[in-house]
Amino acid sequence: MTAETAELSRLAHGVLFPALGRQTVPKWARSRVAKGLGGFVLFGKDLASAEQVEELTTALHDLREHVLLAIDEEGGDVNRLEPYGGTSVPGNHALGRLDRPDLTRAAAYQIGLSLVAAGVDWNLAPAVDTAVNPLSPNGIRCFGPDRARVAVHAEAWVEGLQAAGVSACAKHFPGHGLSSTDAHLGTPTVDLSREELVKHYLDPFRAAIAAGVDSIMVSHVQLTQLDSVPATISPAVLTGLLRGELGYDGVVITDALEMHGISDVASLPDAAVRAIGAGADALCLGAWAFGDDVDAAAAALVGAVRDGTLPEARLREANERIAHLGTRPRADGAERDDSVGARLAQDVAEVHGNPVLRGERALVVRLDPTHSPAQGGAAWGVEEPLRAAGLTVESLAVSGDTYNAAGMVKAEIGLFLDEFGADADVVLQVRSPHRFAWQRPVLDELLRRYPNCVVVDMGVPGDDFGGFRGWVRTFGSSRVCTQAALRALLAKA
């Protein structure tokens, strides 16, 4: 291999950020890092304990100078480290409801300290979409539906995280809070003019840029009045809007190229070339992208430079920007305060009626929402915490595709109350039930038959549960939000 070929290969590898796939350094990763791989995005399946995380990140950093390690640690419902030594805080929706930018800054700072301790350089957060559409799949991850409020909290979150020494990433540019489509499953569309986008729609990203955000993630949303392709591969969006109108000169990373929002439009190698050409600097390949995908993307980028499709200068510029990530001074001496998240969760929780459980036994019925790939495999709900508190807990979980879900719920509750008495405790767990058409009839029927049930809603508010004996809203399902619900159920201060 000539020196020229080796350098081009290094530049191509330098913009790639695949997943890792294992809890130790896999064989495939070593050779790609040696070729110049930019780094990795860590996902939940890569993590097992605080000790394992520290050993893994140390081993990855030892492979080469400036191997960047990124993660999705938004706080709230989307987290990777919370179960493995990370801190727990309410998510953006809860922080937006509290509407105290100083508290948002404090929460992000605590997340930053936990990432420093874990050896992570780059946090792919915060989400600064504005959840105008009540059916948005990202609603719980957003600071709310008011763009001005989102902008204020976006700035505070970025400042808090980066003060701890971790690079932040405002996402998902240009924002798809108007759409109800999950970009993991399809291409969201936003039908706004360039004037509307520039005048107000992009304000949260302006605020993040003003705060000095180190990176911005571009989503797979299609701005129908600007281009016929997703923003990920659109020069009009990346070079025209983000670089031109907003004047942003930091790192732009794509959302995962394995998501249907882009993979239905372009294959990974094609999307890699088109995204870099459009103005992106770093390519998130996806949670299930390993050595073969790295090789395919790198080969496509090298080939595009050689055939004149992609200027080598564009690749070189991207590498130069990426070199600045993860270089902020680390707050190594600062002491983490995990009580911050607990206090915020308690402050934001709402208690209505009388949700206090009256006995030592409960049936917990969970109406599961559609699973979000962004959330990973994180559990939610009060079943296990109630058991840990000493209660005898029976449980039933159903989802939209559960056979005879409504019948199962009605029968199980009827059986439980017949066995233990009409005043026995039944807890209904939901998360943004207004987003799922099948849940409303179930809840209406339960209200008619069993109004003594207690409801715990851990999502974005939509439905009113005033007919039930009592209900609790936590505005998120992180560990501290669950603890806040538990305190209400058990009447603990």
Phi, psi and omega per residue, in radians:
M1 nan 2.241 3.118
T2 -1.269 2.844 3.118
A3 -1.084 -0.640 3.135
E4 -1.140 -0.741 3.124
T5 -1.155 -0.725 3.134
A6 -1.103 -0.683 3.140
E7 -1.184 -0.705 3.115
L8 -1.140 -0.693 3.091
S9 -1.099 -0.708 3.121
R10 -1.090 -0.753 3.136
L11 -1.116 -0.701 -3.140
A12 -1.166 -0.774 3.122
H13 -1.179 -0.528 -3.036
G14 -1.137 -0.317 -3.121
V15 -1.717 0.060 -3.013
L16 -1.770 2.343 3.128
F17 -2.326 1.514 3.116
P18 -1.431 3.127 2.958
A19 -1.424 3.049 3.138
L20 -1.758 -0.866 3.017
G21 1.578 -0.207 -3.128
R22 -2.474 2.886 -3.124
Q23 -1.614 0.024 2.945
T24 -2.276 2.957 -3.107
V25 -1.190 2.037 -3.130
P26 -1.319 2.764 -3.095
K27 -1.024 -0.739 -3.049
W28 -1.083 -0.525 -3.033
A29 -1.200 -0.617 -3.046
R30 -1.072 -0.818 -3.094
S31 -1.209 -0.585 3.140
R32 -1.288 -0.611 3.051
V33 -1.109 -0.684 3.118
A34 -1.090 -0.498 3.117
K35 -1.428 -0.125 3.089
G36 1.988 0.211 -3.125
L37 -0.853 2.354 -3.080
G38 -1.101 -0.672 -3.136
G39 2.775 -2.739 -3.046
F40 -2.408 2.679 2.934
V41 -1.821 2.136 -3.123
L42 -1.533 2.368 3.119
F43 -2.092 2.983 -3.052
G44 -0.975 -0.617 -3.099
K45 -1.214 -0.231 3.118
D46 -1.508 -0.103 -2.944
L47 -2.077 2.486 -3.109
A48 -2.346 -0.548 -3.133
S49 -2.863 2.899 3.122
A50 -1.055 -0.708 -3.128
E51 -1.163 -0.753 3.141
Q52 -1.125 -0.701 3.133
V53 -1.064 -0.802 -3.132
E54 -1.114 -0.721 3.106
E55 -1.120 -0.717 -3.118
L56 -1.151 -0.853 -3.106
T57 -1.144 -0.622 3.091
T58 -1.115 -0.774 -3.134
A59 -1.118 -0.684 3.126
L60 -1.191 -0.746 3.101
H61 -1.124 -0.522 -3.132
D62 -1.274 -0.240 -3.105
L63 -1.171 -0.574 -3.101
R64 -2.985 2.687 3.065
E65 -1.117 2.381 3.087
H66 1.061 0.916 2.866
V67 -1.573 1.937 -3.038
L68 -1.415 2.309 3.098
L69 -1.984 2.076 -3.109
A70 -1.975 2.809 -3.128
I71 -2.739 2.762 3.011
D72 -1.732 1.614 3.104
E73 -2.115 1.347 -3.087
E74 -1.366 -0.367 -2.899
G75 1.477 2.818 -3.123
G76 1.247 -2.370 -2.995
D77 -1.301 -0.381 -3.135
V78 -1.928 1.792 3.120
N79 -2.619 2.746 3.090
R80 -2.045 -0.653 -2.990
L81 -1.623 -0.264 -3.063
E82 -0.874 -0.748 3.137
P83 -1.376 -0.152 -2.989
Y84 -2.190 0.900 3.078
G85 1.608 -0.045 3.112
G86 -1.397 3.011 3.091
T87 -1.576 2.778 3.122
S88 -2.029 2.205 3.072
V89 -2.369 2.754 3.005
P90 -1.117 2.748 -3.124
G91 -1.424 -3.043 -3.036
N92 -1.068 -0.658 -3.115
H93 -1.072 -0.751 3.113
A94 -1.127 -0.733 3.141
L95 -1.124 -0.662 3.093
G96 -1.133 -0.627 3.116
R97 -1.189 -0.697 3.074
L98 -1.125 -0.619 3.072
D99 0.938 0.824 3.028
R100 -2.150 1.678 -3.099
P101 -0.946 -0.543 3.113
D102 -1.146 -0.609 3.104
L103 -1.284 -0.635 3.053
T104 -1.077 -0.771 3.113
R105 -1.068 -0.733 -3.135
A106 -1.142 -0.725 3.126
A107 -1.101 -0.785 3.140
A108 -1.139 -0.628 3.104
Y109 -1.105 -0.715 3.112
Q110 -1.142 -0.675 3.042
I111 -1.063 -0.763 3.129
G112 -1.032 -0.757 3.131
L113 -1.100 -0.667 3.121
S114 -1.169 -0.585 3.111
L115 -1.261 -0.666 3.065
V116 -1.032 -0.808 -3.139
A117 -1.098 -0.553 -3.116
A118 -1.469 -0.181 3.141
G119 1.492 0.444 3.140
V120 -1.716 2.405 -3.062
D121 -1.680 -0.504 -2.849
W122 -2.488 2.099 3.122
N123 -1.809 2.133 -3.138
L124 -1.426 1.111 -3.099
A125 -2.781 2.713 0.264
P126 -1.686 2.815 2.935
A127 -1.385 2.155 -3.114
V128 -2.091 0.433 2.979
D129 -1.105 2.677 3.071
T130 -1.860 1.999 -2.989
A131 -1.410 1.198 3.118
V132 -1.180 -0.686 -3.135
N133 -1.431 2.072 -3.111
P134 -1.125 -0.251 3.110
L135 -1.692 0.153 3.132
S136 -1.024 2.266 3.093
P137 -1.182 -0.253 -3.132
N138 -1.747 0.173 -3.009
G139 -0.955 -0.759 -3.098
I140 -1.221 -0.307 -3.123
R141 -1.618 -0.017 -3.066
C142 -1.879 2.691 3.117
F143 -1.278 -0.131 3.072
G144 2.434 -3.004 -3.095
P145 -1.610 -0.092 -3.101
D146 -1.699 2.041 -3.006
R147 -1.109 -0.656 3.141
A148 -1.147 -0.713 3.114
R149 -1.150 -0.739 3.119
V150 -1.034 -0.730 -3.123
A151 -1.085 -0.769 -3.137
V152 -1.087 -0.774 -3.104
H153 -1.317 -0.510 3.048
A154 -1.060 -0.788 3.132
E155 -1.092 -0.777 -3.114
A156 -1.130 -0.729 -3.113
W157 -1.119 -0.795 3.126
V158 -1.059 -0.796 -3.136
E159 -1.070 -0.754 -3.118
G160 -1.134 -0.811 -3.133
L161 -1.112 -0.842 -3.046
Q162 -1.244 -0.400 3.053
A163 -1.134 -0.450 3.096
A164 -1.398 -0.223 3.098
G165 1.816 0.270 3.141
V166 -1.991 2.365 3.107
S167 -1.214 2.339 3.126
A168 -1.688 2.932 3.133
C169 -2.562 1.897 3.102
A170 -1.361 2.289 -3.092
K171 -2.482 2.800 0.101
H172 -2.026 1.700 -3.043
F173 -0.996 2.393 0.018
P174 -1.524 0.167 3.136
G175 1.790 2.278 3.103
H176 -2.201 0.673 3.092
G177 -1.215 -0.211 3.075
L178 -1.439 -0.289 -3.029
S179 -1.773 2.645 3.048
S180 -1.775 0.094 -3.117
T181 -1.517 2.313 3.050
D182 -1.457 2.110 -3.073
A183 -1.129 -0.279 3.022
H184 -1.159 -0.478 -2.993
L185 -1.922 -0.312 -3.125
G186 -2.966 -3.140 -3.107
T187 -1.659 1.939 3.075
P188 -1.166 2.639 3.085
T189 -2.187 2.501 3.055
V190 -2.263 2.089 -3.046
D191 -1.801 1.345 3.111
L192 -2.212 2.606 3.105
S193 -1.310 2.865 3.073
R194 -1.031 -0.679 -3.135
E195 -1.095 -0.774 3.130
E196 -1.129 -0.686 3.125
L197 -1.091 -0.842 -3.073
V198 -1.248 -0.650 -3.030
K199 -1.193 -0.710 -3.058
H200 -2.571 -0.548 -2.986
Y201 -1.076 -0.596 -3.063
L202 -1.588 0.154 -3.064
D203 -0.986 -0.713 3.114
P204 -1.049 -0.582 3.114
F205 -1.313 -0.598 3.010
R206 -1.012 -0.762 -3.111
A207 -1.132 -0.721 3.115
A208 -1.121 -0.702 3.107
I209 -1.128 -0.730 3.108
A210 -1.076 -0.510 3.120
A211 -1.413 -0.050 3.112
G212 1.452 0.532 -3.093
V213 -1.012 2.352 -3.062
D214 -1.285 -0.428 -3.107
S215 -2.688 2.809 3.072
I216 -2.338 2.338 3.093
M217 -1.670 2.256 3.088
V218 -1.628 2.399 -3.085
S219 -1.648 3.125 3.123
H220 -1.671 0.330 3.096
V221 -1.189 2.522 3.054
Q222 -1.812 2.112 3.034
L223 -1.507 1.724 -2.917
T224 -1.108 -0.469 -3.126
Q225 -1.531 -0.083 3.131
L226 -1.941 -0.579 -3.036
D227 -2.780 2.850 -3.137
S228 -1.769 0.134 -3.128
V229 -2.223 2.828 3.107
P230 -1.038 2.675 -3.118
A231 -0.974 -0.542 -3.130
T232 -0.887 -0.629 -3.045
I233 -2.108 0.392 -3.067
S234 -1.828 1.958 3.030
P235 -1.043 -0.591 -3.128
A236 -1.092 -0.601 -3.123
V237 -1.483 -0.865 -3.046
L238 -1.332 -0.894 -3.129
T239 -1.424 -0.709 -3.099
G240 -1.265 -0.991 -3.080
L241 -1.399 -1.037 -2.977
L242 -1.222 -0.860 3.136
R243 -1.338 -0.766 -3.039
G244 -1.377 -1.164 -3.060
E245 -1.143 -0.754 -3.082
L246 -1.622 -0.167 3.075
G247 1.155 0.478 -3.069
Y248 -1.413 2.287 -3.102
D249 -2.146 0.227 3.103
G250 -1.533 -2.903 -3.102
V251 -1.327 2.336 2.993
V252 -1.955 2.134 3.097
I253 -1.989 2.527 3.095
T254 -1.403 2.698 2.855
D255 -1.189 2.957 -2.988
A256 -1.003 2.281 -3.101
L257 -1.366 -0.055 3.059
E258 -1.508 -0.195 -3.075
M259 -1.224 2.569 -3.088
H260 -1.102 -0.440 3.124
G261 -0.988 -0.480 3.082
I262 -2.019 -0.610 -3.070
S263 -1.181 -0.410 3.051
D264 -1.282 -0.241 -3.095
V265 -1.843 -0.673 -3.076
A266 -2.581 2.472 3.061
S267 -1.151 2.829 -3.102
L268 -0.995 -0.843 3.126
P269 -1.051 -0.726 3.141
D270 -1.174 -0.768 3.133
A271 -1.100 -0.644 3.134
A272 -1.052 -0.826 -3.130
V273 -1.158 -0.785 -3.072
R274 -1.211 -0.602 3.123
A275 -1.177 -0.798 3.108
I276 -1.109 -0.732 3.124
G277 -1.107 -0.557 -3.113
A278 -1.348 -0.330 3.118
G279 2.285 -0.021 3.074
A280 -1.286 2.747 3.140
D281 -1.973 -0.620 -3.061
A282 -2.207 2.493 -3.097
L283 -2.014 1.967 2.980
C284 -1.409 2.013 -3.029
L285 -1.441 -0.513 3.086
G286 2.249 2.924 -3.056
A287 -1.227 -0.357 -3.127
W288 -2.101 0.616 3.121
A289 -1.958 2.072 -3.075
F290 -2.197 -2.494 -2.998
G291 -1.023 -0.757 -3.103
D292 -1.111 -0.690 3.132
D293 -1.224 -0.637 3.051
V294 -1.040 -0.819 -3.120
D295 -1.084 -0.743 -3.118
A296 -1.146 -0.758 -3.132
A297 -1.193 -0.751 3.135
A298 -1.097 -0.756 3.139
A299 -1.104 -0.676 3.133
A300 -1.151 -0.701 3.131
L301 -1.170 -0.757 3.100
V302 -1.082 -0.788 3.137
G303 -1.081 -0.667 -3.128
A304 -1.180 -0.626 3.078
V305 -1.166 -0.744 -3.086
R306 -1.197 -0.585 -3.132
D307 -1.624 0.095 3.058
G308 1.489 0.058 3.130
T309 -1.230 -0.611 -3.072
L310 -2.221 2.143 3.123
P311 -1.162 2.383 3.082
E312 -1.038 -0.571 3.139
A313 -1.063 -0.547 3.118
R314 -1.179 -0.722 3.084
L315 -1.133 -0.723 -3.100
R316 -1.170 -0.723 3.104
E317 -1.060 -0.738 3.135
A318 -1.067 -0.781 3.119
N319 -1.088 -0.684 -3.135
E320 -1.142 -0.674 3.101
R321 -1.157 -0.788 -3.104
I322 -1.055 -0.543 -3.119
A323 -1.062 -0.355 -3.117
H324 -1.502 -0.220 -3.131
L325 -1.244 2.581 3.063
G326 1.227 0.331 -3.094
T327 -1.913 0.129 3.120
R328 -1.229 2.579 3.082
P329 -1.059 2.297 -3.088
R330 -1.515 2.447 3.120
A331 -1.469 1.065 -3.029
D332 -1.107 -0.555 -3.067
G333 -1.493 -0.164 -3.082
A334 -1.294 2.448 -3.134
E335 -1.625 2.241 -3.128
R336 -1.243 2.520 -3.138
D337 -2.186 1.642 -3.094
D338 -1.254 -0.147 3.103
S339 -1.292 -0.295 3.139
V340 -1.028 -0.898 -3.126
G341 -1.084 -0.704 -3.141
A342 -1.099 -0.723 3.136
R343 -1.144 -0.737 -3.136
L344 -1.115 -0.736 3.141
A345 -1.108 -0.695 3.117
Q346 -1.176 -0.681 -3.115
D347 -1.170 -0.608 -3.047
V348 -1.530 -0.377 -3.076
A349 -1.112 2.523 3.097
E350 -2.065 2.394 3.126
V351 -2.124 2.245 -3.111
H352 -2.201 2.517 3.134
G353 1.133 -2.470 -3.129
N354 -2.225 1.536 -3.101
P355 -1.523 0.069 -3.048
V356 -1.173 2.251 3.118
L357 -1.244 2.472 -2.957
R358 -1.782 -0.201 -3.092
G359 -2.318 -2.889 -3.130
E360 -1.831 0.178 -3.114
R361 -2.388 2.457 3.134
A362 -2.570 2.596 2.941
L363 -1.808 2.178 3.115
V364 -1.904 2.069 3.119
V365 -1.903 2.105 -3.078
R366 -1.930 2.138 3.028
L367 -1.653 1.783 -3.025
D368 -1.320 2.396 3.016
P369 -1.342 2.993 2.993
T370 -1.070 2.311 -3.087
H371 -1.150 2.382 3.074
S372 -1.761 2.104 3.085
P373 -1.031 -0.458 3.138
A374 -1.154 -0.563 -3.082
Q375 -1.299 -0.442 -3.051
G376 1.347 -2.677 -3.051
G377 -1.696 0.318 -3.076
A378 -1.057 2.345 3.109
A379 -1.397 2.803 3.077
W380 -2.525 2.721 3.051
G381 2.055 3.006 -2.998
V382 -1.846 0.052 -3.072
E383 -1.002 -1.001 -3.072
E384 -1.156 -0.746 3.064
P385 -1.031 -0.635 3.090
L386 -1.158 -0.687 3.078
R387 -1.108 -0.742 3.132
A388 -1.102 -0.462 3.126
A389 -1.425 -0.047 3.054
G390 1.849 -0.011 3.132
L391 -1.409 2.644 2.965
T392 -1.524 2.025 -2.993
V393 -2.064 2.175 2.916
E394 -1.770 2.624 -3.055
S395 -2.518 2.681 3.062
L396 -2.501 2.292 3.086
A397 -2.162 2.272 3.090
V398 -2.303 2.744 3.107
S399 -2.333 -3.101 -3.074
G400 -1.097 -0.461 -3.127
D401 -1.817 0.224 3.062
T402 -1.291 2.290 3.121
Y403 -1.068 2.198 3.082
N404 0.940 0.789 -3.087
A405 -1.009 -0.824 -3.112
A406 -1.084 -0.724 3.128
G407 -1.154 -0.700 3.122
M408 -1.076 -0.785 -3.099
V409 -1.111 -0.854 -3.119
K410 -1.065 -0.769 -3.111
A411 -1.167 -0.733 -3.100
E412 -1.144 -0.746 3.117
I413 -1.147 -0.757 3.115
G414 -1.039 -0.756 3.125
L415 -1.098 -0.749 -3.107
F416 -1.134 -0.800 -3.112
L417 -1.214 -0.587 3.078
D418 -1.136 -0.639 -3.106
E419 -1.314 -0.706 -2.976
F420 -2.024 0.026 3.060
G421 1.849 2.685 -3.042
A422 -1.132 -0.370 -3.136
D423 -1.664 0.135 3.111
A424 -1.127 2.655 -3.015
D425 -1.445 2.184 3.024
V426 -2.142 2.176 3.142
V427 -1.931 2.182 3.067
L428 -1.750 2.098 3.128
Q429 -1.812 2.231 3.131
V430 -2.404 2.869 3.078
R431 -2.509 1.840 -3.111
S432 0.903 0.985 -3.057
P433 -1.113 -0.368 3.135
H434 -1.115 -0.298 -3.135
R435 -1.426 -0.183 -3.010
F436 -2.199 1.909 -2.980
A437 -1.016 -0.538 -3.070
W438 -1.262 -0.357 -3.050
Q439 -1.403 -0.540 -3.085
R440 -1.054 -0.854 3.115
P441 -1.085 -0.613 3.118
V442 -1.099 -0.842 -3.124
L443 -1.150 -0.659 3.108
D444 -1.095 -0.729 3.139
E445 -1.184 -0.678 3.119
L446 -1.176 -0.650 3.096
L447 -1.105 -0.684 3.138
R448 -1.172 -0.726 -3.046
R449 -1.537 -0.693 -2.950
Y450 -2.320 1.163 -3.089
P451 -1.177 -0.199 3.122
N452 -1.394 0.000 3.075
C453 -1.134 2.708 3.011
V454 -1.905 2.385 -3.125
V455 -1.915 2.344 2.988
V456 -2.059 1.950 3.128
D457 -1.827 2.056 -3.080
M458 -1.914 0.453 -3.099
G459 -2.176 -2.762 3.063
V460 -1.322 2.295 -3.091
P461 -1.169 2.474 3.087
G462 -2.648 -0.959 -3.139
D463 -1.542 2.651 3.047
D464 -1.753 2.346 -3.103
F465 -1.957 0.462 -3.017
G466 -1.066 -0.367 3.139
G467 -1.334 -0.301 3.138
F468 -1.424 2.868 -3.102
R469 -0.994 -0.696 3.129
G470 -2.867 2.739 3.101
W471 -2.669 2.640 -3.071
V472 -2.211 2.386 3.025
R473 -2.073 2.291 -3.134
T474 -1.970 -0.265 3.107
F475 1.042 0.655 3.104
G476 2.717 2.888 -3.065
S477 -2.206 0.415 3.062
S478 -1.202 3.013 -3.089
R479 -0.996 -0.764 -3.106
V480 -1.227 -0.526 3.065
C481 -1.172 -0.716 3.083
T482 -1.079 -0.711 3.119
Q483 -1.114 -0.637 3.101
A484 -1.136 -0.707 3.091
A485 -1.115 -0.722 -3.129
L486 -1.073 -0.722 3.127
R487 -1.067 -0.663 3.124
A488 -1.204 -0.700 -3.117
L489 -1.213 -0.579 -3.076
L490 -1.795 0.108 3.118
A491 0.982 0.776 3.081
K492 -1.730 2.471 -3.137
A493 -1.244 nan nan
